[in-house]
Amino acid sequence: MQWIRQLAADENGQSLAEYGLLTALIAVACIVAVKTLGGSIQAKFMTLADSIAE
């Protein structure tokens, strides 16, 4: 019974899960930003490439 109490009081796994969730949230935010801004960034690079080619 004491082992179960110690397991419930242990917070090491809990902080690892929080870091995992935070990392996943940052990854989703990056993907959304790239998807949202991808078209306009591509247009800017195409304009830049055209001006360099001339």
Beta strands, then each sheet from edge to edge (+ up, - down):
end
